[in-house]
Amino acid sequence: MDRDFLIDLFADFGPVTIRKMFSGYGISADGTNFALALRAGLYFRADDQTIPQFEAEASQPFQYQTRTRTVTVNSYWQLPARLFDDSEELAEWARAALAAAQRAALRKRPKARKAAKVAVKRKAGKRKAKA
């Protein structure tokens, strides 16, 4: 899959940003990465709300091989091949993938803020100890 093919593929979805990544491309909209185009296929971001849709199509999660084992990445699932010929339905799946990516980003943010607060408190505690 090349960049021009991906731009055409997502035309019904709307504007996307395509960045070189690993052995393919990362695809994002509104600053949120929601798809990966790799040698093995096109993978969309998925979560508890969207995984059943992928399972119903007999899709599989993204996997890669290390020297010692196979790693399964359950947050990205392969897009059913039939959707390459149905740009309107592909756009619906892309919107669902973007929503899944946005939900995941919201879940990560509170942890980052909490970690920052802990770090600030630690620094403040060290200053008091020195005084």
Backbone as a printed PyTorch tensor [residue, N CA C, xyz], in Angstrom:
tensor([[[  0.8400,  -1.1810,   0.0000],
         [  0.0000,   0.0000,   0.0000],
         [  0.8820,   1.2400,   0.0000]],

        [[  0.6160,   2.0990,  -0.9520],
         [  1.3850,   3.3400,  -0.9680],
         [  0.5160,   4.4960,  -0.4770]],

        [[  1.1500,   5.6230,  -0.2860],
         [  0.4970,   6.8040,   0.2800],
         [ -0.7250,   7.2340,  -0.5460]],

        [[ -0.5950,   7.2840,  -1.8720],
         [ -1.7110,   7.7130,  -2.7230],
         [ -2.8970,   6.7560,  -2.6190]],

        [[ -2.6140,   5.4590,  -2.5690],
         [ -3.6880,   4.4790,  -2.4060],
         [ -4.4290,   4.7210,  -1.0910]],

        [[ -3.6940,   4.9680,  -0.0220],
         [ -4.3210,   5.2020,   1.2840],
         [ -5.1540,   6.4800,   1.2940]],

        [[ -4.6620,   7.5260,   0.6730],
         [ -5.4270,   8.7740,   0.5970],
         [ -6.7480,   8.5310,  -0.1310]],

        [[ -6.7000,   7.8070,  -1.2440],
         [ -7.9270,   7.4720,  -1.9830],
         [ -8.8520,   6.5900,  -1.1500]],

        [[ -8.2700,   5.6300,  -0.4420],
         [ -9.0510,   4.6860,   0.3580],
         [ -9.8590,   5.4080,   1.4400]],

        [[ -9.2900,   6.4530,   2.0250],
         [ -9.9410,   7.1750,   3.1090],
         [-10.7110,   8.4190,   2.6320]],

        [[-10.9120,   8.5570,   1.3410],
         [-11.5710,   9.7530,   0.7930],
         [-12.9550,   9.9720,   1.3950]],

        [[-13.7560,   8.9270,   1.5640],
         [-15.0990,   9.0860,   2.1370],
         [-15.0570,   9.3660,   3.6340]],

        [[-13.9700,   8.9930,   4.2870],
         [-13.8110,   9.2540,   5.7160],
         [-13.5220,  10.7300,   5.9650]],

        [[-12.6450,  11.2800,   5.1530],
         [-12.2300,  12.6690,   5.3220],
         [-10.7190,  12.7680,   5.3070]],

        [[-10.1910,  13.9480,   5.5820],
         [ -8.7330,  14.1290,   5.5080],
         [ -8.0040,  13.3200,   6.5830]],

        [[ -6.9250,  12.6970,   6.1540],
         [ -6.0770,  11.9380,   7.0740],
         [ -4.6350,  12.3870,   6.8970]],

        [[ -3.8600,  12.1780,   7.9480],
         [ -2.4210,  12.4130,   7.8960],
         [ -1.7680,  11.0460,   7.8370]],

        [[ -0.8590,  10.8840,   6.8980],
         [ -0.1850,   9.6040,   6.7160],
         [  1.2980,   9.8140,   6.9420]],

        [[  1.8400,   9.0930,   7.9340],
         [  3.2600,   9.2280,   8.2790],
         [  3.9660,   7.8800,   8.1400]],

        [[  5.1780,   7.9260,   7.6250],
         [  5.9940,   6.7160,   7.5250],
         [  6.2250,   6.1630,   8.9200]],

        [[  6.0480,   4.8570,   9.0670],
         [  6.1590,   4.2390,  10.3890],
         [  6.5120,   2.7630,  10.2050]],

        [[  7.5010,   2.2830,  10.9160],
         [  7.9160,   0.8770,  10.8360],
         [  8.0660,   0.4810,   9.3770]],

        [[  7.3660,  -0.5830,   8.9850],
         [  7.4480,  -1.0580,   7.6030],
         [  6.2310,  -0.5930,   6.8070]],

        [[  5.6390,   0.5300,   7.2080],
         [  4.4540,   1.0140,   6.5180],
         [  4.1360,   2.4370,   6.9120]],

        [[  2.8560,   2.6700,   7.2570],
         [  2.4000,   4.0090,   7.5770],
         [  1.4910,   4.0120,   8.8000]],

        [[  1.5490,   5.1110,   9.5440],
         [  0.5770,   5.3940,  10.5840],
         [ -0.4290,   6.3740,  10.0050]],

        [[ -1.7020,   6.1500,  10.2770],
         [ -2.7610,   6.9820,   9.7170],
         [ -3.4870,   7.6590,  10.8700]],

        [[ -3.6100,   8.9860,  10.7920],
         [ -4.2510,   9.7200,  11.8780],
         [ -5.2240,  10.7530,  11.3290]],

        [[ -6.1240,  11.1690,  12.2170],
         [ -7.0640,  12.2470,  11.9290],
         [ -7.1660,  13.0830,  13.1960]],

        [[ -7.2080,  14.3710,  13.0490],
         [ -7.3030,  15.2750,  14.2040],
         [ -6.2180,  15.0020,  15.2400]],

        [[ -5.0280,  14.6070,  14.7860],
         [ -3.9030,  14.3700,  15.6850],
         [ -3.9340,  13.0530,  16.4270]],

        [[ -4.8720,  12.1770,  16.0890],
         [ -4.9890,  10.8860,  16.7680],
         [ -4.7390,   9.7520,  15.7790]],

        [[ -3.7570,   8.9120,  16.0770],
         [ -3.4500,   7.7640,  15.2260],
         [ -4.5330,   6.7000,  15.4310]],

        [[ -5.1420,   6.2400,  14.3340],
         [ -6.2080,   5.2550,  14.4560],
         [ -6.0440,   4.0580,  13.5290]],

        [[ -5.0080,   4.0520,  12.7010],
         [ -4.8170,   2.9270,  11.7810],
         [ -3.3340,   2.7680,  11.4530]],

        [[ -2.9860,   1.5360,  11.0970],
         [ -1.6360,   1.2010,  10.6530],
         [ -1.7390,   0.4750,   9.3170]],

        [[ -0.9870,   0.9260,   8.3430],
         [ -0.9110,   0.2420,   7.0550],
         [  0.4690,  -0.3940,   6.9900]],

        [[  0.4920,  -1.7040,   7.1090],
         [  1.7520,  -2.4470,   7.1380],
         [  1.7780,  -3.4590,   6.0020]],

        [[  2.9210,  -4.1130,   5.8210],
         [  3.0190,  -5.1370,   4.7760],
         [  1.9220,  -6.1860,   4.9130]],

        [[  1.5960,  -6.5160,   6.1550],
         [  0.6280,  -7.5820,   6.4130],
         [ -0.8220,  -7.1380,   6.1980]],

        [[ -1.0760,  -5.8440,   6.0540],
         [ -2.4360,  -5.3800,   5.8370],
         [ -2.7180,  -4.0560,   6.5100]],

        [[ -3.9940,  -3.7110,   6.5410],
         [ -4.4500,  -2.4800,   7.1590],
         [ -5.1150,  -2.8250,   8.4800]],

        [[ -4.6650,  -2.1720,   9.5460],
         [ -5.1500,  -2.4620,  10.8970],
         [ -5.7780,  -1.2140,  11.4850]],

        [[ -6.9490,  -1.3800,  12.0910],
         [ -7.6600,  -0.2780,  12.7310],
         [ -7.6000,  -0.4220,  14.2310]],

        [[ -7.5700,   0.7150,  14.9090],
         [ -7.5990,   0.7400,  16.3720],
         [ -8.9180,   0.1350,  16.8450]],

        [[ -8.8620,  -0.6800,  17.8800],
         [-10.0610,  -1.3520,  18.3920],
         [-10.0430,  -1.3510,  19.9140]],

        [[-11.2230,  -1.4840,  20.5020],
         [-11.3550,  -1.5950,  21.9490],
         [-12.5530,  -2.4960,  22.2530]],

        [[-12.9350,  -2.5530,  23.5150],
         [-14.0300,  -3.4440,  23.9130],
         [-15.3160,  -3.1830,  23.1410]],

        [[-15.5180,  -1.9500,  22.7210],
         [-16.7370,  -1.6150,  21.9810],
         [-16.6930,  -2.0590,  20.5300]],

        [[-15.5080,  -2.1010,  19.9310],
         [-15.4150,  -2.4050,  18.4990],
         [-14.8550,  -3.7830,  18.1780]],

        [[-14.1710,  -4.4220,  19.1010],
         [-13.6000,  -5.7450,  18.8270],
         [-14.6580,  -6.7540,  18.3800]],

        [[-15.8630,  -6.7780,  18.9800],
         [-16.8660,  -7.7380,  18.5000],
         [-17.1760,  -7.5960,  17.0020]],

        [[-17.1190,  -6.3890,  16.4840],
         [-17.3540,  -6.1580,  15.0580],
         [-16.2610,  -6.8460,  14.2240]],

        [[-15.0170,  -6.7480,  14.6780],
         [-13.9110,  -7.4120,  13.9830],
         [-14.0400,  -8.9290,  14.0870]],

        [[-14.3850,  -9.3980,  15.2760],
         [-14.5490, -10.8420,  15.4720],
         [-15.6510, -11.4050,  14.5850]],

        [[-16.7330, -10.6620,  14.4190],
         [-17.8390, -11.1110,  13.5700],
         [-17.4030, -11.2710,  12.1080]],

        [[-16.3510, -10.5580,  11.7260],
         [-15.8160, -10.6370,  10.3620],
         [-14.6460, -11.6240,  10.2620]],

        [[-14.3740, -12.3370,  11.3540],
         [-13.2550, -13.2890,  11.4300],
         [-11.9020, -12.6000,  11.2410]],

        [[-11.8180, -11.3310,  11.6240],
         [-10.5450, -10.6100,  11.5740],
         [ -9.6890, -11.0240,  12.7650]],

        [[ -8.4140, -10.7190,  12.6660],
         [ -7.4570, -11.0840,  13.7040],
         [ -6.7390,  -9.8310,  14.2120]],

        [[ -6.2910,  -9.8520,  15.4640],
         [ -5.4880,  -8.7290,  15.9550],
         [ -4.1040,  -8.7380,  15.3030]],

        [[ -3.4750,  -7.5860,  15.3180],
         [ -2.1320,  -7.4560,  14.7700],
         [ -1.1650,  -8.3230,  15.5690]],

        [[ -0.2850,  -9.0270,  14.8690],
         [  0.7380,  -9.8600,  15.5080],
         [  2.0750,  -9.6240,  14.8240]],

        [[  3.1210,  -9.7420,  15.6140],
         [  4.4640,  -9.7270,  15.0410],
         [  5.3250, -10.7310,  15.7870]],

        [[  6.3910, -11.1340,  15.1480],
         [  7.2550, -12.1830,  15.6640],
         [  8.5540, -11.5870,  16.1890]],

        [[  8.9350, -11.9820,  17.3990],
         [ 10.2740, -11.6710,  17.9010],
         [ 11.0960, -12.9450,  17.7460]],

        [[ 12.3060, -12.9300,  18.2110],
         [ 13.1220, -14.1490,  18.1120],
         [ 12.5620, -15.2820,  18.9610]],

        [[ 11.8770, -14.9260,  20.0360],
         [ 11.4490, -15.9630,  20.9810],
         [  9.9500, -16.2190,  21.0330]],

        [[  9.1430, -15.2820,  20.5030],
         [  7.6990, -15.4890,  20.6330],
         [  6.9150, -14.6350,  19.6420]],

        [[  5.6260, -14.8970,  19.5900],
         [  4.6980, -14.0920,  18.7980],
         [  4.0000, -13.1220,  19.7430]],

        [[  4.0280, -11.8510,  19.3910],
         [  3.3980, -10.8140,  20.2040],
         [  2.0780, -10.4210,  19.5300]],

        [[  1.0040, -10.4320,  20.3070],
         [ -0.3060, -10.0270,  19.8040],
         [ -0.6430,  -8.6550,  20.3670]],

        [[ -1.0140,  -7.7440,  19.4740],
         [ -1.3800,  -6.3830,  19.8540],
         [ -2.8970,  -6.2720,  19.6970]],

        [[ -3.6160,  -6.4400,  20.7940],
         [ -5.0760,  -6.4720,  20.7410],
         [ -5.7180,  -5.1160,  20.4790]],

        [[ -4.9460,  -4.0640,  20.4670],
         [ -5.5290,  -2.7440,  20.2250],
         [ -5.6190,  -2.4000,  18.7330]],

        [[ -5.0590,  -3.2210,  17.8610],
         [ -5.1780,  -3.0260,  16.4170],
         [ -5.6120,  -4.3430,  15.7770]],

        [[ -6.6900,  -4.2740,  14.9690],
         [ -7.2420,  -5.4550,  14.3090],
         [ -7.2590,  -5.2390,  12.7980]],

        [[ -7.0560,  -6.3500,  12.0620],
         [ -6.9980,  -6.2740,  10.6110],
         [ -8.3650,  -5.9360,  10.0260]],

        [[ -8.3640,  -4.9990,   9.1090],
         [ -9.5830,  -4.5850,   8.4360],
         [-10.0380,  -5.7090,   7.5010]],

        [[-11.3150,  -6.0730,   7.5360],
         [-11.8100,  -7.1100,   6.6130],
         [-11.5620,  -6.6980,   5.1600]],

        [[-11.0920,  -7.6410,   4.3590],
         [-10.7240,  -7.3630,   2.9660],
         [-11.9020,  -6.8250,   2.1520]],

        [[-13.1220,  -7.2380,   2.4720],
         [-14.2850,  -6.8020,   1.6900],
         [-14.4780,  -5.2840,   1.7370]],

        [[-13.9440,  -4.6250,   2.7890],
         [-14.1430,  -3.1860,   2.9380],
         [-13.3020,  -2.3590,   1.9680]],

        [[-12.2980,  -2.9640,   1.3690],
         [-11.4980,  -2.2420,   0.3820],
         [-12.3360,  -1.8760,  -0.8360]],

        [[-13.4440,  -2.5940,  -1.0440],
         [-14.3280,  -2.3270,  -2.1770],
         [-15.5750,  -1.5490,  -1.7880]],

        [[-15.6820,  -1.1370,  -0.5330],
         [-16.8520,  -0.4070,  -0.0580],
         [-16.3800,   0.7970,   0.7570]],

        [[-16.0980,   1.8900,   0.0570],
         [-15.4900,   3.0470,   0.7250],
         [-16.4110,   3.6820,   1.7660]],

        [[-17.7260,   3.6050,   1.5730],
         [-18.6380,   4.1830,   2.5620],
         [-18.6070,   3.3940,   3.8650]],

        [[-18.6340,   2.0670,   3.7750],
         [-18.5770,   1.2720,   5.0050],
         [-17.1900,   1.3500,   5.6370]],

        [[-16.1590,   1.4120,   4.7990],
         [-14.8070,   1.5790,   5.3400],
         [-14.7410,   2.8780,   6.1440]],

        [[-15.3770,   3.9320,   5.6670],
         [-15.3880,   5.2100,   6.3900],
         [-16.0720,   5.0520,   7.7470]],

        [[-17.1430,   4.2500,   7.8220],
         [-17.8170,   3.9980,   9.0990],
         [-16.8790,   3.2810,  10.0670]],

        [[-16.1770,   2.2710,   9.5660],
         [-15.2180,   1.5430,  10.4020],
         [-14.0870,   2.4690,  10.8490]],

        [[-13.6470,   3.3560,   9.9560],
         [-12.5800,   4.2980,  10.2960],
         [-13.0430,   5.2550,  11.3920]],

        [[-14.2890,   5.7190,  11.3090],
         [-14.8180,   6.5990,  12.3640],
         [-14.8750,   5.8570,  13.7020]],

        [[-15.2560,   4.5850,  13.6670],
         [-15.2960,   3.7860,  14.9010],
         [-13.8810,   3.5830,  15.4490]],

        [[-12.9050,   3.3880,  14.5550],
         [-11.5090,   3.2200,  14.9840],
         [-10.9670,   4.5110,  15.5880]],

        [[-11.3060,   5.6380,  14.9810],
         [-10.8810,   6.9270,  15.5300],
         [-11.4990,   7.1330,  16.9130]],

        [[-12.7670,   6.7820,  17.0680],
         [-13.4280,   6.9090,  18.3750],
         [-12.7580,   6.0070,  19.4120]],

        [[-12.3740,   4.7960,  19.0130],
         [-11.6800,   3.8820,  19.9290],
         [-10.3310,   4.4650,  20.3440]],

        [[ -9.6220,   5.0570,  19.3960],
         [ -8.3200,   5.6780,  19.6990],
         [ -8.4960,   6.8670,  20.6310]],

        [[ -9.5450,   7.6490,  20.4210],
         [ -9.7990,   8.7950,  21.2950],
         [-10.1770,   8.3490,  22.7010]],

        [[-10.9660,   7.2650,  22.8130],
         [-11.3000,   6.7330,  24.1460],
         [-10.0410,   6.2570,  24.8600]],

        [[ -9.1470,   5.6000,  24.1250],
         [ -7.8940,   5.1180,  24.7160],
         [ -7.0420,   6.2920,  25.1970]],

        [[ -7.0060,   7.3640,  24.4190],
         [ -6.2260,   8.5440,  24.8150],
         [ -6.7890,   9.1690,  26.0880]],

        [[ -8.1050,   9.1950,  26.2120],
         [ -8.7260,   9.7450,  27.4300],
         [ -8.3900,   8.9090,  28.6600]],

        [[ -8.3220,   7.5990,  28.4820],
         [ -7.9820,   6.7230,  29.6130],
         [ -6.5390,   6.9050,  30.0420]],

        [[ -5.6540,   7.2440,  29.1370],
         [ -4.2340,   7.4100,  29.4650],
         [ -3.9490,   8.7370,  30.1500]],

        [[ -4.6650,   9.7800,  29.8170],
         [ -4.3610,  11.1220,  30.3320],
         [ -4.3860,  11.2250,  31.8490]],

        [[ -5.3990,  10.7160,  32.5480],
         [ -5.3970,  10.8750,  34.0130],
         [ -4.1670,  10.2640,  34.6780]],

        [[ -3.6750,   9.1580,  34.1650],
         [ -2.4810,   8.5350,  34.7370],
         [ -1.2790,   9.4600,  34.5900]],

        [[ -1.1560,  10.1040,  33.4520],
         [ -0.0280,  11.0050,  33.2260],
         [ -0.0890,  12.1880,  34.1880]],

        [[ -1.2860,  12.7360,  34.3850],
         [ -1.4240,  13.8650,  35.3130],
         [ -1.0970,  13.4340,  36.7330]],

        [[ -1.5590,  12.2480,  37.1200],
         [ -1.3040,  11.7470,  38.4660],
         [  0.1960,  11.5500,  38.6790]],

        [[  0.8790,  10.9990,  37.6830],
         [  2.3240,  10.7920,  37.7870],
         [  3.0540,  12.1270,  37.9110]],

        [[  2.5850,  13.1350,  37.1870],
         [  3.2060,  14.4550,  37.2660],
         [  3.0230,  15.0570,  38.6560]],

        [[  1.8270,  14.8830,  39.2430],
         [  1.5840,  15.3940,  40.5890],
         [  2.4850,  14.7130,  41.6110]],

        [[  2.6630,  13.4030,  41.4740],
         [  3.5320,  12.6630,  42.3840],
         [  4.9620,  13.1630,  42.2650]],

        [[  5.4190,  13.4060,  41.0410],
         [  6.7790,  13.9030,  40.8300],
         [  6.9500,  15.2790,  41.4620]],

        [[  5.9530,  16.1480,  41.3340],
         [  6.0230,  17.4850,  41.9330],
         [  6.0830,  17.3660,  43.4510]],

        [[  5.2710,  16.4910,  44.0190],
         [  5.2710,  16.3090,  45.4720],
         [  6.6290,  15.7840,  45.9450]],

        [[  7.2260,  14.8750,  45.1830],
         [  8.5390,  14.3410,  45.5600],
         [  9.5830,  15.4430,  45.5740]],

        [[  9.5600,  16.2820,  44.5380],
         [ 10.5180,  17.3980,  44.4770],
         [ 10.3140,  18.3330,  45.6490]],

        [[  9.0570,  18.6350,  45.9620],
         [  8.7530,  19.5220,  47.0900],
         [  9.2380,  18.9010,  48.3920]],

        [[  9.0750,  17.6060,  48.5490],
         [  9.5360,  16.9050,  49.7480],
         [ 11.0420,  16.9470,  49.8850]],

        [[ 11.7670,  16.8330,  48.7960],
         [ 13.2350,  16.9060,  48.8200],
         [ 13.7030,  18.2930,  49.2070]],

        [[ 13.0020,  19.3140,  48.7220],
         [ 13.3640,  20.6910,  49.0680],
         [ 13.1850,  20.9290,  50.5590]],

        [[ 12.0990,  20.4510,  51.1410],
         [ 11.8460,  20.6160,  52.5590],
         [ 12.9030,  19.8780,  53.3690]],

        [[ 13.3160,  18.7130,  52.9200],
         [ 14.3130,  17.9280,  53.6330],
         [ 15.6580,  18.6550,  53.6480]],

        [[ 16.0050,  19.3540,  52.5780],
         [ 17.2710,  20.0860,  52.4960],
         [ 17.2540,  21.3270,  53.3870]],

        [[ 16.1070,  21.8950,  53.6010],
         [ 15.9770,  23.1700,  54.3330],
         [ 16.1910,  23.0050,  55.7890]]])
